[in-house]
Amino acid sequence: MEVIVAEHAGFCFGVTKAVDTVYDQIRDKKTNIYTFGPIIHNETVVGDLEKKGVKVIENIEDLSGIKEGTVIIRSHGVTKQIHEMLTNSGLEVIDATCPFVKRIHRIVEEESGKGKGIIVVGSGNHPEVEGIVSYATGPVFVIDSPQMAEQMRADKETEYTVVSQTTFNKNKFQETIEILNNYGYNINIVNTICNATDERQSEAEEISSKVDAMIVIGGAHSSNSRKLYEICSRRCENTYFIQTLEDLHLNLDKSATLVGITAGASTPKNIIEEVQNYVRTNF
Ligand code: F3S
């Protein structure tokens, strides 16, 4: 079987940096290493870190029982309040928030400080969006679709700065912006969709339109992986969403000659290689 693996599959720059940060702490023989939330949406990686003694703090309440150690903030960041609480906790804090997410925090804080309203295009319950929203000091709206943009009731006299969650789908972002424009909102758009996502999504779109089957590898809770699946299944009916090779039950027509593989930002390279080798040699 011929297999095409997307060049932009797997760990992006920000996730690589966050995961490496944790492994660096282990290598430096630090004790009491914590991550604030799982470092990435990948059970294999989180399980490996757990075996090496890294514990996950789920929320700020968990902090109260911890007297010493190092807390690592993951790539999609935390809210301003949590950041302050961590800094004041007396623990060592290593901030592995991706610089592209930090840039959105800065934009929101500055624009909001100038009295502008903020519109965040993204999923309201995603920790990255919760973090972004927390930097606003004035009115802030979160919308995750053109439909939500239609339902939004905001003051038309106010000037708004629009930003997006880094992993948001670029076409859906454009459609949402069009609606906001049509409704006559005074908006200034800063497209903060990360290039890694953009490249990964465009490549997935291109590959899935020419293959007989498409495999998307990603964590069940990873929103960027689910978006990749959405994009691919629109172009290729035979699209599979798997977490590891064990989940793959590939069903191919006799005439199939080409299989495509892509993976979300939190999928390690070795899992992608495993799936690729399996498909190449068994079909
Ligand atoms: Fe950063 Fe983009 Fe990855 S924002 S965490 S490099 S998807």
Residues whose N, C-alpha, C, O or C-beta is under 5 A from the ligand:
A	BS01	F3S	C12 F13 G14 V15 S75 C98 F100 V101 T166 C194 A196 T197 A265
